[in-house]
């Protein structure tokens, strides 16, 4: 890791639509002074580095280059977006077997480089691949986290802002929790707007449960809406990754919805899943156990059960293929 606070280094692994959008977001926001890009298509990383460098003429000074796994040795943060993209009609969990194989070939050379920083995983299915990164790397659980439900939470807050007429989604304090996928849910019971419980606001403004259920369902399925129209989603998750990266690199101790390791929270163990957590330079400092309603807690536990089944089968299949 970098020894000076004023020089921080990030290595991106995976220069597809998500990875390149993340690189652009990092350049625009001036996060990290050094940014290396690794991909199986070396020429693309060279082209993106040349293109991104031009943006620094109007943003912030930054060293941007086509990198190798060996460059991870002194990085503060490695962000993994590499993997097969989600196709129309395909769920995130359908991706598990092919992306576990890709991931297993990525993590080893990163660790072998001497990397001692934080892993941030964004490839799907993100909760499963974050767990696998932890297992493959041998790192402490706190130094491996995933983007989790950060994008879904942003989508929920945007929808709530539209519903309430309060234009700024950042004023909506609410979380999507569970799997980043079909079993995720909106934790409405803990949501607030300006200190007012969201469900109280909904009742006072005659917002029906059906409307809330539809909003939750629309958020859950928004990725499919985007994928069916343009083939992939990348801007929203790139912004979420930049925000998480900033919290890590600037040691913010900020609460963000990420895929974090649970050790008894929500009655769950040995799993990475979407939950609010305190994020700082060490990765996940603390998981925030949100007070959930009985129904929401069941959703969380059911989501975890789905993830564990797919994870177990995926890792077993990977082992059998060796």
ZADO-1210 file (C-alpha; in nm, 4 decimals, padded with zeros to 6 digits):
<atoms>
<atom x="00.0000" y="00.0000" z="00.0000" code="UNK" pos="1"/>
<atom x="00.1057" y="00.3582" z="-00.0550" code="UNK" pos="2"/>
<atom x="00.2948" y="00.4992" z="00.2434" code="UNK" pos="3"/>
<atom x="00.2054" y="00.8617" z="00.1754" code="UNK" pos="4"/>
<atom x="-00.1425" y="00.9953" z="00.2303" code="UNK" pos="5"/>
<atom x="-00.1222" y="01.2223" z="-00.0719" code="UNK" pos="6"/>
<atom x="-00.0522" y="00.9453" z="-00.3231" code="UNK" pos="7"/>
<atom x="-00.3026" y="00.6653" z="-00.3527" code="UNK" pos="8"/>
<atom x="-00.3050" y="00.3889" z="-00.6080" code="UNK" pos="9"/>
<atom x="-00.5973" y="00.1963" z="-00.7557" code="UNK" pos="10"/>
<atom x="-00.5814" y="-00.0981" z="-00.9943" code="UNK" pos="11"/>
<atom x="-00.8914" y="-00.1808" z="-01.1970" code="UNK" pos="12"/>
<atom x="-00.9278" y="-00.5374" z="-01.3252" code="UNK" pos="13"/>
<atom x="-01.1785" y="-00.5535" z="-01.6086" code="UNK" pos="14"/>
<atom x="-01.2008" y="-00.2792" z="-01.8703" code="UNK" pos="15"/>
<atom x="-01.5473" y="-00.3426" z="-02.0082" code="UNK" pos="16"/>
<atom x="-01.8411" y="-00.1035" z="-01.9924" code="UNK" pos="17"/>
<atom x="-01.8553" y="-00.1004" z="-01.6099" code="UNK" pos="18"/>
<atom x="-01.4799" y="-00.0808" z="-01.5632" code="UNK" pos="19"/>
<atom x="-01.4228" y="00.1995" z="-01.8135" code="UNK" pos="20"/>
<atom x="-01.7193" y="00.3973" z="-01.6762" code="UNK" pos="21"/>
<atom x="-01.5722" y="00.3593" z="-01.3260" code="UNK" pos="22"/>
<atom x="-01.2313" y="00.4743" z="-01.4497" code="UNK" pos="23"/>
<atom x="-01.3947" y="00.7820" z="-01.6036" code="UNK" pos="24"/>
<atom x="-01.5871" y="00.8572" z="-01.2821" code="UNK" pos="25"/>
<atom x="-01.2639" y="00.8336" z="-01.0818" code="UNK" pos="26"/>
<atom x="-01.0884" y="01.0689" z="-01.3249" code="UNK" pos="27"/>
<atom x="-01.3704" y="01.3236" z="-01.3144" code="UNK" pos="28"/>
<atom x="-01.3818" y="01.3233" z="-00.9337" code="UNK" pos="29"/>
<atom x="-01.0073" y="01.3278" z="-00.8778" code="UNK" pos="30"/>
<atom x="-01.0086" y="01.0158" z="-00.6621" code="UNK" pos="31"/>
<atom x="-00.6592" y="00.8564" z="-00.6302" code="UNK" pos="32"/>
<atom x="-00.3415" y="00.9887" z="-00.7874" code="UNK" pos="33"/>
<atom x="-00.2501" y="00.6691" z="-00.9717" code="UNK" pos="34"/>
<atom x="-00.4861" y="00.4451" z="-01.1694" code="UNK" pos="35"/>
<atom x="-00.3804" y="00.1282" z="-01.3523" code="UNK" pos="36"/>
<atom x="-00.6055" y="-00.0792" z="-01.5785" code="UNK" pos="37"/>
<atom x="-00.5749" y="-00.4563" z="-01.6298" code="UNK" pos="38"/>
<atom x="-00.7704" y="-00.6572" z="-01.8866" code="UNK" pos="39"/>
<atom x="-00.7189" y="-00.9628" z="-02.1052" code="UNK" pos="40"/>
<atom x="-00.7462" y="-00.7273" z="-02.4052" code="UNK" pos="41"/>
<atom x="-00.4253" y="-00.5318" z="-02.3474" code="UNK" pos="42"/>
<atom x="-00.4811" y="-00.2989" z="-02.6399" code="UNK" pos="43"/>
<atom x="-00.8105" y="-00.1772" z="-02.4958" code="UNK" pos="44"/>
<atom x="-00.6483" y="-00.0814" z="-02.1643" code="UNK" pos="45"/>
<atom x="-00.3819" y="00.1109" z="-02.3551" code="UNK" pos="46"/>
<atom x="-00.6481" y="00.2944" z="-02.5532" code="UNK" pos="47"/>
<atom x="-00.8565" y="00.3752" z="-02.2473" code="UNK" pos="48"/>
<atom x="-00.5515" y="00.5022" z="-02.0586" code="UNK" pos="49"/>
<atom x="-00.4631" y="00.7342" z="-02.3476" code="UNK" pos="50"/>
<atom x="-00.8238" y="00.8546" z="-02.3686" code="UNK" pos="51"/>
<atom x="-00.8632" y="00.9072" z="-01.9932" code="UNK" pos="52"/>
<atom x="-00.5373" y="01.1000" z="-01.9682" code="UNK" pos="53"/>
<atom x="-00.6892" y="01.3613" z="-02.1992" code="UNK" pos="54"/>
<atom x="-00.9648" y="01.4211" z="-01.9422" code="UNK" pos="55"/>
<atom x="-00.7063" y="01.5266" z="-01.6841" code="UNK" pos="56"/>
<atom x="-00.6558" y="01.8482" z="-01.8785" code="UNK" pos="57"/>
<atom x="-00.9904" y="01.9604" z="-01.7388" code="UNK" pos="58"/>
<atom x="-01.0169" y="01.7610" z="-01.4164" code="UNK" pos="59"/>
<atom x="-00.7307" y="01.6594" z="-01.1846" code="UNK" pos="60"/>
<atom x="-00.3722" y="01.5413" z="-01.2330" code="UNK" pos="61"/>
<atom x="-00.3545" y="01.1625" z="-01.2306" code="UNK" pos="62"/>
<atom x="-00.1194" y="00.8919" z="-01.3542" code="UNK" pos="63"/>
<atom x="-00.3304" y="00.6586" z="-01.5708" code="UNK" pos="64"/>
<atom x="-00.1801" y="00.3594" z="-01.7507" code="UNK" pos="65"/>
<atom x="-00.2252" y="00.0074" z="-01.8840" code="UNK" pos="66"/>
<atom x="-00.1174" y="-00.2165" z="-01.5963" code="UNK" pos="67"/>
<atom x="-00.0168" y="-00.5745" z="-01.5170" code="UNK" pos="68"/>
<atom x="-00.1092" y="-00.7866" z="-01.2155" code="UNK" pos="69"/>
<atom x="00.2384" y="-00.7217" z="-01.0765" code="UNK" pos="70"/>
<atom x="00.1420" y="-00.3540" z="-01.0434" code="UNK" pos="71"/>
<atom x="-00.1007" y="-00.4516" z="-00.7641" code="UNK" pos="72"/>
<atom x="00.1879" y="-00.5012" z="-00.5207" code="UNK" pos="73"/>
<atom x="00.1710" y="-00.1505" z="-00.3725" code="UNK" pos="74"/>
<atom x="-00.1908" y="-00.0624" z="-00.4572" code="UNK" pos="75"/>
<atom x="-00.4277" y="00.0636" z="-00.1903" code="UNK" pos="76"/>
<atom x="-00.7334" y="-00.0723" z="-00.3680" code="UNK" pos="77"/>
<atom x="-00.8036" y="-00.3346" z="-00.6349" code="UNK" pos="78"/>
<atom x="-01.1440" y="-00.3109" z="-00.8007" code="UNK" pos="79"/>
<atom x="-01.2677" y="-00.6181" z="-00.9891" code="UNK" pos="80"/>
<atom x="-01.5283" y="-00.5635" z="-01.2589" code="UNK" pos="81"/>
<atom x="-01.4059" y="-00.8428" z="-01.4893" code="UNK" pos="82"/>
<atom x="-01.6538" y="-01.1108" z="-01.5836" code="UNK" pos="83"/>
<atom x="-01.9111" y="-01.2183" z="-01.8361" code="UNK" pos="84"/>
<atom x="-02.1889" y="-00.9575" z="-01.8712" code="UNK" pos="85"/>
<atom x="-02.5497" y="-01.0314" z="-01.7894" code="UNK" pos="86"/>
<atom x="-02.7489" y="-01.1054" z="-02.1050" code="UNK" pos="87"/>
<atom x="-03.1190" y="-01.0309" z="-02.1702" code="UNK" pos="88"/>
<atom x="-03.3287" y="-01.2936" z="-01.9901" code="UNK" pos="89"/>
<atom x="-03.0368" y="-01.4022" z="-01.7710" code="UNK" pos="90"/>
<atom x="-03.0374" y="-01.3533" z="-01.3933" code="UNK" pos="91"/>
<atom x="-02.7301" y="-01.2490" z="-01.1982" code="UNK" pos="92"/>
<atom x="-02.7241" y="-01.5917" z="-01.0355" code="UNK" pos="93"/>
<atom x="-02.7148" y="-01.7566" z="-01.3803" code="UNK" pos="94"/>
<atom x="-02.3720" y="-01.5985" z="-01.4238" code="UNK" pos="95"/>
<atom x="-02.2177" y="-01.7711" z="-01.1249" code="UNK" pos="96"/>
<atom x="-02.0343" y="-02.0666" z="-01.2798" code="UNK" pos="97"/>
<atom x="-01.8630" y="-01.8813" z="-01.5642" code="UNK" pos="98"/>
<atom x="-01.7686" y="-01.5842" z="-01.3492" code="UNK" pos="99"/>
<atom x="-01.6328" y="-01.7984" z="-01.0658" code="UNK" pos="100"/>
<atom x="-01.3916" y="-01.9493" z="-01.3163" code="UNK" pos="101"/>
<atom x="-01.2863" y="-01.6065" z="-01.4404" code="UNK" pos="102"/>
<atom x="-01.2451" y="-01.4785" z="-01.0837" code="UNK" pos="103"/>
<atom x="-01.0283" y="-01.7703" z="-00.9751" code="UNK" pos="104"/>
<atom x="-00.7790" y="-01.6807" z="-01.2494" code="UNK" pos="105"/>
<atom x="-00.7702" y="-01.3151" z="-01.1368" code="UNK" pos="106"/>
<atom x="-00.7334" y="-01.3241" z="-00.7593" code="UNK" pos="107"/>
<atom x="-00.4263" y="-01.5507" z="-00.7405" code="UNK" pos="108"/>
<atom x="-00.1879" y="-01.3288" z="-00.9427" code="UNK" pos="109"/>
<atom x="-00.3087" y="-01.0232" z="-00.7503" code="UNK" pos="110"/>
<atom x="-00.2269" y="-01.1869" z="-00.4163" code="UNK" pos="111"/>
<atom x="00.0993" y="-01.3281" z="-00.5560" code="UNK" pos="112"/>
<atom x="00.2067" y="-00.9716" z="-00.6425" code="UNK" pos="113"/>
<atom x="00.2243" y="-00.8931" z="-00.2709" code="UNK" pos="114"/>
<atom x="-00.0956" y="-00.6883" z="-00.2662" code="UNK" pos="115"/>
<atom x="-00.1940" y="-00.5857" z="00.0896" code="UNK" pos="116"/>
<atom x="-00.4792" y="-00.3443" z="00.0228" code="UNK" pos="117"/>
<atom x="-00.8559" y="-00.3762" z="-00.0057" code="UNK" pos="118"/>
<atom x="-01.0508" y="-00.5774" z="-00.2635" code="UNK" pos="119"/>
<atom x="-01.3695" y="-00.4167" z="-00.3989" code="UNK" pos="120"/>
<atom x="-01.5739" y="-00.6546" z="-00.6162" code="UNK" pos="121"/>
<atom x="-01.8404" y="-00.5469" z="-00.8642" code="UNK" pos="122"/>
<atom x="-01.8698" y="-00.8422" z="-01.1051" code="UNK" pos="123"/>
<atom x="-02.1988" y="-01.0333" z="-01.0839" code="UNK" pos="124"/>
<atom x="-02.3360" y="-01.2165" z="-00.8978" code="UNK" pos="125"/>
<atom x="-02.1547" y="-00.9762" z="-00.6695" code="UNK" pos="126"/>
<atom x="-02.2347" y="-01.1273" z="-00.3290" code="UNK" pos="127"/>
<atom x="-02.1153" y="-01.4708" z="-00.4389" code="UNK" pos="128"/>
<atom x="-01.8064" y="-01.3391" z="-00.6158" code="UNK" pos="129"/>
<atom x="-01.7166" y="-01.1266" z="-00.3141" code="UNK" pos="130"/>
<atom x="-01.7315" y="-01.4355" z="-00.0928" code="UNK" pos="131"/>
<atom x="-01.5216" y="-01.6259" z="-00.3475" code="UNK" pos="132"/>
<atom x="-01.2650" y="-01.3423" z="-00.3591" code="UNK" pos="133"/>
<atom x="-01.2344" y="-01.3667" z="00.0178" code="UNK" pos="134"/>
<atom x="-01.1861" y="-01.7433" z="-00.0028" code="UNK" pos="135"/>
<atom x="-00.9436" y="-01.7330" z="-00.2961" code="UNK" pos="136"/>
<atom x="-00.7355" y="-01.4508" z="-00.1438" code="UNK" pos="137"/>
<atom x="-00.7101" y="-01.5664" z="00.2164" code="UNK" pos="138"/>
<atom x="-00.7577" y="-01.2017" z="00.3213" code="UNK" pos="139"/>
<atom x="-00.9376" y="-01.0948" z="00.6402" code="UNK" pos="140"/>
<atom x="-01.3109" y="-01.0521" z="00.5803" code="UNK" pos="141"/>
<atom x="-01.2992" y="-00.6763" z="00.6414" code="UNK" pos="142"/>
<atom x="-01.0530" y="-00.6221" z="00.3536" code="UNK" pos="143"/>
<atom x="-01.2875" y="-00.7762" z="00.0980" code="UNK" pos="144"/>
<atom x="-01.6195" y="-00.6119" z="00.0134" code="UNK" pos="145"/>
<atom x="-01.8553" y="-00.5889" z="-00.2796" code="UNK" pos="146"/>
<atom x="-02.0662" y="-00.3176" z="-00.4369" code="UNK" pos="147"/>
<atom x="-02.3657" y="-00.5115" z="-00.3023" code="UNK" pos="148"/>
<atom x="-02.6924" y="-00.3180" z="-00.3021" code="UNK" pos="149"/>
<atom x="-02.5303" y="00.0246" z="-00.3450" code="UNK" pos="150"/>
<atom x="-02.6774" y="00.0647" z="-00.6939" code="UNK" pos="151"/>
<atom x="-03.0166" y="-00.0754" z="-00.5904" code="UNK" pos="152"/>
<atom x="-03.0249" y="00.1648" z="-00.2959" code="UNK" pos="153"/>
<atom x="-02.9554" y="00.4551" z="-00.5311" code="UNK" pos="154"/>
<atom x="-03.2423" y="00.3386" z="-00.7507" code="UNK" pos="155"/>
<atom x="-03.4740" y="00.3212" z="-00.4506" code="UNK" pos="156"/>
<atom x="-03.3782" y="00.6712" z="-00.3364" code="UNK" pos="157"/>
<atom x="-03.4347" y="00.8103" z="-00.6861" code="UNK" pos="158"/>
<atom x="-03.7796" y="00.6457" z="-00.6930" code="UNK" pos="159"/>
<atom x="-03.8631" y="00.7781" z="-00.3451" code="UNK" pos="160"/>
<atom x="-03.7572" y="01.1301" z="-00.4468" code="UNK" pos="161"/>
<atom x="-03.9885" y="01.1071" z="-00.7454" code="UNK" pos="162"/>
<atom x="-04.2744" y="00.9787" z="-00.5288" code="UNK" pos="163"/>
<atom x="-04.2361" y="01.2437" z="-00.2588" code="UNK" pos="164"/>
<atom x="-04.1595" y="01.5405" z="-00.4818" code="UNK" pos="165"/>
<atom x="-03.8417" y="01.6075" z="-00.2811" code="UNK" pos="166"/>
<atom x="-03.6001" y="01.6346" z="-00.5698" code="UNK" pos="167"/>
<atom x="-03.2733" y="01.5323" z="-00.4032" code="UNK" pos="168"/>
<atom x="-03.2447" y="01.1505" z="-00.3742" code="UNK" pos="169"/>
<atom x="-02.9726" y="01.2004" z="-00.1119" code="UNK" pos="170"/>
<atom x="-03.2451" y="01.3224" z="00.1249" code="UNK" pos="171"/>
<atom x="-03.4039" y="00.9768" z="00.1139" code="UNK" pos="172"/>
<atom x="-03.2519" y="00.7672" z="00.3919" code="UNK" pos="173"/>
<atom x="-03.3462" y="00.4157" z="00.2872" code="UNK" pos="174"/>
<atom x="-03.1771" y="00.0921" z="00.1857" code="UNK" pos="175"/>
<atom x="-03.2261" y="-00.2005" z="-00.0452" code="UNK" pos="176"/>
<atom x="-03.0886" y="-00.5044" z="00.1358" code="UNK" pos="177"/>
<atom x="-03.0125" y="-00.8707" z="00.0720" code="UNK" pos="178"/>
<atom x="-02.8830" y="-01.0173" z="-00.2517" code="UNK" pos="179"/>
<atom x="-02.8000" y="-00.7764" z="-00.5313" code="UNK" pos="180"/>
<atom x="-03.0581" y="-00.9521" z="-00.7437" code="UNK" pos="181"/>
<atom x="-03.4048" y="-01.1002" z="-00.7526" code="UNK" pos="182"/>
<atom x="-03.4391" y="-01.1670" z="-00.3769" code="UNK" pos="183"/>
<atom x="-03.3450" y="-00.8142" z="-00.2645" code="UNK" pos="184"/>
<atom x="-03.5976" y="-00.6056" z="-00.0706" code="UNK" pos="185"/>
<atom x="-03.6650" y="-00.2496" z="00.0412" code="UNK" pos="186"/>
<atom x="-03.6192" y="-00.1989" z="00.4162" code="UNK" pos="187"/>
<atom x="-03.9098" y="00.0474" z="00.4355" code="UNK" pos="188"/>
<atom x="-03.9593" y="00.0037" z="00.8110" code="UNK" pos="189"/>
<atom x="-03.6285" y="00.1810" z="00.8849" code="UNK" pos="190"/>
<atom x="-03.6478" y="00.4400" z="00.6046" code="UNK" pos="191"/>
<atom x="-03.6737" y="00.8088" z="00.6932" code="UNK" pos="192"/>
<atom x="-03.7075" y="01.1464" z="00.5222" code="UNK" pos="193"/>
<atom x="-03.5722" y="01.4343" z="00.7276" code="UNK" pos="194"/>
<atom x="-03.6115" y="01.2299" z="01.0447" code="UNK" pos="195"/>
<atom x="-03.9725" y="01.1346" z="00.9632" code="UNK" pos="196"/>
<atom x="-04.0306" y="00.7592" z="00.9258" code="UNK" pos="197"/>
<atom x="-04.1058" y="00.6966" z="00.5585" code="UNK" pos="198"/>
<atom x="-04.4027" y="00.4724" z="00.6342" code="UNK" pos="199"/>
<atom x="-04.5525" y="00.7543" z="00.8459" code="UNK" pos="200"/>
<atom x="-04.5022" y="00.9928" z="00.5552" code="UNK" pos="201"/>
<atom x="-04.6648" y="00.7440" z="00.3186" code="UNK" pos="202"/>
<atom x="-04.9666" y="00.7046" z="00.5468" code="UNK" pos="203"/>
<atom x="-05.0055" y="01.0816" z="00.5925" code="UNK" pos="204"/>
<atom x="-04.9941" y="01.1298" z="00.2154" code="UNK" pos="205"/>
<atom x="-05.2326" y="00.8436" z="00.1341" code="UNK" pos="206"/>
<atom x="-04.9665" y="00.6337" z="-00.0393" code="UNK" pos="207"/>
<atom x="-05.0978" y="00.2775" z="-00.0563" code="UNK" pos="208"/>
<atom x="-04.9061" y="-00.0399" z="00.0220" code="UNK" pos="209"/>
<atom x="-04.9648" y="-00.1407" z="-00.3395" code="UNK" pos="210"/>
<atom x="-04.7764" y="00.1708" z="-00.4525" code="UNK" pos="211"/>
<atom x="-04.4870" y="00.0914" z="-00.2194" code="UNK" pos="212"/>
<atom x="-04.4792" y="-00.2698" z="-00.3384" code="UNK" pos="213"/>
<atom x="-04.4721" y="-00.1572" z="-00.7009" code="UNK" pos="214"/>
<atom x="-04.1898" y="00.0876" z="-00.6313" code="UNK" pos="215"/>
<atom x="-03.9881" y="-00.1917" z="-00.4680" code="UNK" pos="216"/>
<atom x="-04.0591" y="-00.4244" z="-00.7610" code="UNK" pos="217"/>
<atom x="-03.9647" y="-00.1583" z="-01.0164" code="UNK" pos="218"/>
<atom x="-03.6337" y="-00.1026" z="-00.8375" code="UNK" pos="219"/>
<atom x="-03.5692" y="-00.4769" z="-00.8272" code="UNK" pos="220"/>
<atom x="-03.6303" y="-00.5103" z="-01.2008" code="UNK" pos="221"/>
<atom x="-03.4766" y="-00.1867" z="-01.3249" code="UNK" pos="222"/>
<atom x="-03.1577" y="-00.3589" z="-01.4366" code="UNK" pos="223"/>
<atom x="-03.3591" y="-00.5826" z="-01.6682" code="UNK" pos="224"/>
<atom x="-03.5350" y="-00.2768" z="-01.8111" code="UNK" pos="225"/>
<atom x="-03.1992" y="-00.1205" z="-01.8926" code="UNK" pos="226"/>
<atom x="-03.0394" y="-00.4417" z="-02.0220" code="UNK" pos="227"/>
<atom x="-03.3335" y="-00.5092" z="-02.2536" code="UNK" pos="228"/>
<atom x="-03.2938" y="-00.1622" z="-02.4048" code="UNK" pos="229"/>
<atom x="-02.9159" y="-00.1095" z="-02.4263" code="UNK" pos="230"/>
<atom x="-02.7573" y="-00.4426" z="-02.3394" code="UNK" pos="231"/>
<atom x="-02.5928" y="-00.3529" z="-02.0076" code="UNK" pos="232"/>
<atom x="-02.5987" y="-00.1189" z="-01.7080" code="UNK" pos="233"/>
<atom x="-02.2826" y="00.0696" z="-01.6177" code="UNK" pos="234"/>
<atom x="-02.3197" y="00.4393" z="-01.5275" code="UNK" pos="235"/>
<atom x="-02.5029" y="00.3885" z="-01.1986" code="UNK" pos="236"/>
<atom x="-02.2744" y="00.1158" z="-01.0691" code="UNK" pos="237"/>
<atom x="-01.9678" y="00.3142" z="-01.1795" code="UNK" pos="238"/>
<atom x="-02.0835" y="00.6081" z="-00.9663" code="UNK" pos="239"/>
<atom x="-02.1496" y="00.3726" z="-00.6738" code="UNK" pos="240"/>
<atom x="-01.8019" y="00.2188" z="-00.7065" code="UNK" pos="241"/>
<atom x="-01.6422" y="00.5629" z="-00.7145" code="UNK" pos="242"/>
<atom x="-01.8287" y="00.6558" z="-00.3958" code="UNK" pos="243"/>
<atom x="-01.7165" y="00.3379" z="-00.2161" code="UNK" pos="244"/>
<atom x="-01.3596" y="00.3892" z="-00.3414" code="UNK" pos="245"/>
<atom x="-01.3595" y="00.7439" z="-00.2063" code="UNK" pos="246"/>
<atom x="-01.4731" y="00.6188" z="00.1364" code="UNK" pos="247"/>
<atom x="-01.1877" y="00.3668" z="00.1411" code="UNK" pos="248"/>
<atom x="-00.9115" y="00.5895" z="00.0082" code="UNK" pos="249"/>
<atom x="-01.0053" y="00.8869" z="00.2265" code="UNK" pos="250"/>
<atom x="-01.0653" y="00.6720" z="00.5356" code="UNK" pos="251"/>
<atom x="-01.4101" y="00.8243" z="00.5766" code="UNK" pos="252"/>
<atom x="-01.5827" y="00.5932" z="00.8244" code="UNK" pos="253"/>
<atom x="-01.9003" y="00.6461" z="00.6225" code="UNK" pos="254"/>
<atom x="-02.2083" y="00.4230" z="00.6144" code="UNK" pos="255"/>
<atom x="-02.2736" y="00.2731" z="00.2711" code="UNK" pos="256"/>
<atom x="-02.4786" y="-00.0227" z="00.1463" code="UNK" pos="257"/>
<atom x="-02.2220" y="-00.2837" z="00.0419" code="UNK" pos="258"/>
<atom x="-02.1790" y="-00.6587" z="00.0271" code="UNK" pos="259"/>
<atom x="-02.0199" y="-00.7310" z="00.3643" code="UNK" pos="260"/>
<atom x="-01.9383" y="-01.0463" z="00.5597" code="UNK" pos="261"/>
<atom x="-02.1929" y="-01.1336" z="00.8280" code="UNK" pos="262"/>
<atom x="-02.0971" y="-01.2985" z="01.1545" code="UNK" pos="263"/>
<atom x="-02.4229" y="-01.3328" z="01.3456" code="UNK" pos="264"/>
<atom x="-02.5986" y="-01.0162" z="01.2231" code="UNK" pos="265"/>
<atom x="-02.9593" y="-01.0810" z="01.1163" code="UNK" pos="266"/>
<atom x="-02.9078" y="-01.4370" z="01.2431" code="UNK" pos="267"/>
<atom x="-02.6739" y="-01.5071" z="00.9488" code="UNK" pos="268"/>
<atom x="-02.3187" y="-01.6382" z="00.9344" code="UNK" pos="269"/>
<atom x="-02.0470" y="-01.7068" z="00.6780" code="UNK" pos="270"/>
<atom x="-02.2020" y="-01.5064" z="00.3950" code="UNK" pos="271"/>
<atom x="-02.1496" y="-01.1826" z="00.2055" code="UNK" pos="272"/>
<atom x="-02.4756" y="-00.9957" z="00.1481" code="UNK" pos="273"/>
<atom x="-02.6067" y="-00.6421" z="00.0999" code="UNK" pos="274"/>
<atom x="-02.6292" y="-00.4414" z="00.4227" code="UNK" pos="275"/>
<atom x="-02.5285" y="-00.0950" z="00.5434" code="UNK" pos="276"/>
<atom x="-02.1745" y="-00.0958" z="00.6830" code="UNK" pos="277"/>
<atom x="-01.9118" y="00.1517" z="00.7995" code="UNK" pos="278"/>
<atom x="-01.6476" y="00.1765" z="00.5266" code="UNK" pos="279"/>
<atom x="-01.2954" y="00.3145" z="00.5773" code="UNK" pos="280"/>
<atom x="-00.9326" y="00.2542" z="00.4777" code="UNK" pos="281"/>
<atom x="-00.9416" y="-00.0997" z="00.6179" code="UNK" pos="282"/>
<atom x="-01.2499" y="-00.1886" z="00.4138" code="UNK" pos="283"/>
<atom x="-01.5492" y="-00.2752" z="00.6320" code="UNK" pos="284"/>
<atom x="-01.5005" y="-00.1396" z="00.9819" code="UNK" pos="285"/>
<atom x="-01.8398" y="-00.2491" z="01.1106" code="UNK" pos="286"/>
<atom x="-02.1628" y="-00.3992" z="00.9800" code="UNK" pos="287"/>
<atom x="-02.4666" y="-00.1907" z="01.0747" code="UNK" pos="288"/>
<atom x="-02.7478" y="-00.4252" z="01.1759" code="UNK" pos="289"/>
<atom x="-03.0589" y="-00.2378" z="01.0641" code="UNK" pos="290"/>
<atom x="-03.3715" y="-00.2959" z="01.2765" code="UNK" pos="291"/>
<atom x="-03.5998" y="-00.4877" z="01.0405" code="UNK" pos="292"/>
<atom x="-03.9648" y="-00.5790" z="01.0617" code="UNK" pos="293"/>
<atom x="-04.0475" y="-00.9466" z="01.0989" code="UNK" pos="294"/>
<atom x="-04.1378" y="-00.9646" z="00.7292" code="UNK" pos="295"/>
<atom x="-03.8169" y="-00.7891" z="00.6234" code="UNK" pos="296"/>
<atom x="-03.6006" y="-01.0129" z="00.8417" code="UNK" pos="297"/>
<atom x="-03.7561" y="-01.3157" z="00.6725" code="UNK" pos="298"/>
<atom x="-03.6760" y="-01.1596" z="00.3349" code="UNK" pos="299"/>
<atom x="-03.3140" y="-01.1139" z="00.4461" code="UNK" pos="300"/>
<atom x="-03.2827" y="-01.4715" z="00.5648" code="UNK" pos="301"/>
<atom x="-03.4535" y="-01.6117" z="00.2548" code="UNK" pos="302"/>
<atom x="-03.2216" y="-01.4063" z="00.0345" code="UNK" pos="303"/>
<atom x="-02.9213" y="-01.5443" z="00.2223" code="UNK" pos="304"/>
<atom x="-03.0507" y="-01.8984" z="00.1812" code="UNK" pos="305"/>
<atom x="-03.0781" y="-01.8493" z="-00.1957" code="UNK" pos="306"/>
<atom x="-02.7246" y="-01.7112" z="-00.2132" code="UNK" pos="307"/>
<atom x="-02.5769" y="-01.9915" z="-00.0029" code="UNK" pos="308"/>
<atom x="-02.7326" y="-02.2618" z="-00.2193" code="UNK" pos="309"/>
<atom x="-02.5976" y="-02.1117" z="-00.5405" code="UNK" pos="310"/>
<atom x="-02.2583" y="-02.0408" z="-00.3825" code="UNK" pos="311"/>
<atom x="-02.2191" y="-02.3962" z="-00.2533" code="UNK" pos="312"/>
<atom x="-02.3105" y="-02.5452" z="-00.5914" code="UNK" pos="313"/>
<atom x="-02.0884" y="-02.3009" z="-00.7797" code="UNK" pos="314"/>
<atom x="-01.7798" y="-02.3650" z="-00.5677" code="UNK" pos="315"/>
<atom x="-01.8421" y="-02.7400" z="-00.5871" code="UNK" pos="316"/>
<atom x="-01.8639" y="-02.7221" z="-00.9665" code="UNK" pos="317"/>
<atom x="-01.5426" y="-02.5177" z="-00.9807" code="UNK" pos="318"/>
<atom x="-01.3620" y="-02.7732" z="-00.7650" code="UNK" pos="319"/>
<atom x="-01.4854" y="-03.0620" z="-00.9822" code="UNK" pos="320"/>
<atom x="-01.3537" y="-02.8901" z="-01.2959" code="UNK" pos="321"/>
<atom x="-00.9994" y="-02.8666" z="-01.1597" code="UNK" pos="322"/>
</atoms>
